[in-house]
């Protein structure tokens, strides 16, 4: 498959995952509505994939597991999905950010719409862009330290099995269903900024992306430039959504690289750019796409086969927690 076809394929995969995520959200809403209505609405089984929206729970569960507590039975799928995303970063760079994450899909659609209207996406000056990029790493350090370092095994277990954490999925749903004026203002501001800037939330505020970026630096896959074929036209640097100066590198190791293949896809001269494993073996775009699906779908299958997927909370416990 020619590299130029990777972008349509990536966008197709993005929207397939977005559709699946929305379906999971609707099914979970119906599950909660059945309980809150006292059984007046049709019963819908709780979709375990909803725990993909709980990365903090995944971090809590992973920290507890690493400290000898095992994978908890409250939100086990959150742990499995969290570990799968981390594994994806180690193997396939930050492909989660550019191929699967629903926030990234919305943000990318926004800045592309802005580009079509304004014919450009402004870039913040370096003196402002650099410190703002540091914010997501500070947030990442805060969450990792607060959960994985500061909390003892006993404290982790107590929180994980608390009623508060048991309802983490419902609380998140209620947060978005009943947005406060402040939360709504923040979301609308980020959407507006996304129309002008490329991925402002992902670039400056997402601690999840920061963690994946750090792990992705260890990935064997990197965009590699053949200096003998390259004519230094600069297109690769222009189309990079994270503003990496691809034209002046031989191997892209930056934690900001999201593995979107835009630079490779837009390289039209002598295939000067390619995605390579260990700097030697070229990985075709179609193979990369299959690997993305295999890793993220395979992680959920592994969780199911190992018995670490379905929550131990039954509908009776949800009724107690929700006061029904």
Order of alpha helices (4+ residues) and beta strands (2+ residues): alpha-alpha-alpha-alpha-alpha-alpha-alpha-alpha-alpha-alpha-alpha-alpha-beta-alpha-alpha-beta-beta-alpha-alpha
